[in-house]
Amino acid sequence: MFGDIVSDLCAQLVGGLGFANSGNIGDDYAVFEPTHGSAPKYAGQYKVNPTATLLAVKLMLEWLKESELAKKLELAIASVIKDGKVKTYDMGGIATTLEVAEEVAGKLR
């Protein structure tokens, strides 16, 4: 319980739970996820920041030794954040989860 509380508090250092991702890595298997979990109170609203989920995918790609793909994804995410044109509510914008994800995907092309 206390570890969960501390990780949520530390997420604020990187911009909030919308940016915090994690990986639970074992000898043979690994699980990657955004630290905020499923955020059920926002289900169906399409307002949450997908960055933590996308960064969890980046961690998974690195673990799978897909370094080039991981770097491309990281650069696409960083580019969208730097541009600042498509932002979810937690970043001061009005974009939906899907709009941010589509913007990141567009940078991958």
C-alpha positions as a Python dict, from the first residue, in 0.01 Angstrom:
ca = {
    (1, 'M'): (0, 0, 0),
    (2, 'F'): (271, 247, 95),
    (3, 'G'): (468, 171, -219),
    (4, 'D'): (161, 255, -426),
    (5, 'I'): (117, 583, -241),
    (6, 'V'): (483, 678, -285),
    (7, 'S'): (478, 590, -656),
    (8, 'D'): (169, 807, -707),
    (9, 'L'): (335, 1096, -525),
    (10, 'C'): (656, 1055, -725),
    (11, 'A'): (456, 1057, -1049),
    (12, 'Q'): (401, 1427, -986),
    (13, 'L'): (774, 1479, -1045),
    (14, 'V'): (729, 1379, -1409),
    (15, 'G'): (405, 1565, -1474),
    (16, 'G'): (141, 1349, -1308),
    (17, 'L'): (-3, 1001, -1335),
    (18, 'G'): (-70, 1055, -1705),
    (19, 'F'): (306, 1029, -1765),
    (20, 'A'): (413, 761, -1515),
    (21, 'N'): (469, 410, -1644),
    (22, 'S'): (609, 95, -1492),
    (23, 'G'): (741, -248, -1565),
    (24, 'N'): (739, -557, -1347),
    (25, 'I'): (1021, -765, -1488),
    (26, 'G'): (1089, -1125, -1394),
    (27, 'D'): (1337, -1380, -1522),
    (28, 'D'): (1117, -1495, -1809),
    (29, 'Y'): (815, -1267, -1822),
    (30, 'A'): (734, -901, -1778),
    (31, 'V'): (424, -688, -1740),
    (32, 'F'): (416, -322, -1837),
    (33, 'E'): (148, -72, -1742),
    (34, 'P'): (68, 289, -1664),
    (35, 'T'): (100, 341, -1290),
    (36, 'H'): (-248, 492, -1269),
    (37, 'G'): (-407, 158, -1353),
    (38, 'S'): (-733, 146, -1542),
    (39, 'A'): (-872, 477, -1408),
    (40, 'P'): (-1228, 339, -1391),
    (41, 'K'): (-1380, 672, -1289),
    (42, 'Y'): (-1288, 802, -1635),
    (43, 'A'): (-1414, 499, -1829),
    (44, 'G'): (-1581, 597, -2155),
    (45, 'Q'): (-1495, 967, -2120),
    (46, 'Y'): (-1186, 957, -2346),
    (47, 'K'): (-1021, 1231, -2146),
    (48, 'V'): (-724, 1063, -1981),
    (49, 'N'): (-370, 1117, -2099),
    (50, 'P'): (-248, 811, -2293),
    (51, 'T'): (120, 901, -2251),
    (52, 'A'): (180, 666, -1956),
    (53, 'T'): (36, 376, -2154),
    (54, 'L'): (245, 463, -2459),
    (55, 'L'): (558, 492, -2245),
    (56, 'A'): (479, 149, -2096),
    (57, 'V'): (474, 19, -2454),
    (58, 'K'): (816, 179, -2502),
    (59, 'L'): (946, -9, -2196),
    (60, 'M'): (802, -332, -2335),
    (61, 'L'): (969, -274, -2672),
    (62, 'E'): (1303, -221, -2497),
    (63, 'W'): (1255, -542, -2298),
    (64, 'L'): (1178, -724, -2623),
    (65, 'K'): (1508, -587, -2762),
    (66, 'E'): (1321, -371, -3016),
    (67, 'S'): (1542, -72, -2937),
    (68, 'E'): (1488, 109, -3266),
    (69, 'L'): (1108, 92, -3237),
    (70, 'A'): (1126, 198, -2872),
    (71, 'K'): (1335, 503, -2962),
    (72, 'K'): (1098, 599, -3246),
    (73, 'L'): (801, 580, -3010),
    (74, 'E'): (979, 783, -2744),
    (75, 'L'): (1070, 1052, -2998),
    (76, 'A'): (713, 1063, -3131),
    (77, 'I'): (573, 1106, -2779),
    (78, 'A'): (829, 1375, -2697),
    (79, 'S'): (751, 1558, -3021),
    (80, 'V'): (378, 1571, -2944),
    (81, 'I'): (446, 1700, -2593),
    (82, 'K'): (696, 1958, -2719),
    (83, 'D'): (460, 2080, -2993),
    (84, 'G'): (194, 2136, -2728),
    (85, 'K'): (-86, 2152, -2984),
    (86, 'V'): (-271, 1835, -2881),
    (87, 'K'): (-306, 1808, -2503),
    (88, 'T'): (-540, 1632, -2264),
    (89, 'Y'): (-706, 1816, -1976),
    (90, 'D'): (-424, 1738, -1731),
    (91, 'M'): (-184, 1924, -1963),
    (92, 'G'): (-416, 2222, -1998),
    (93, 'G'): (-578, 2111, -2322),
    (94, 'I'): (-906, 1973, -2448),
    (95, 'A'): (-791, 1683, -2667),
    (96, 'T'): (-929, 1335, -2616),
    (97, 'T'): (-727, 1025, -2537),
    (98, 'L'): (-769, 911, -2897),
    (99, 'E'): (-664, 1247, -3043),
    (100, 'V'): (-337, 1241, -2850),
    (101, 'A'): (-273, 878, -2946),
    (102, 'E'): (-345, 957, -3312),
    (103, 'E'): (-104, 1251, -3299),
    (104, 'V'): (170, 1024, -3162),
    (105, 'A'): (91, 761, -3425),
    (106, 'G'): (113, 1028, -3694),
    (107, 'K'): (466, 1114, -3581),
    (108, 'L'): (568, 749, -3625),
    (109, 'R'): (504, 753, -3999),
}
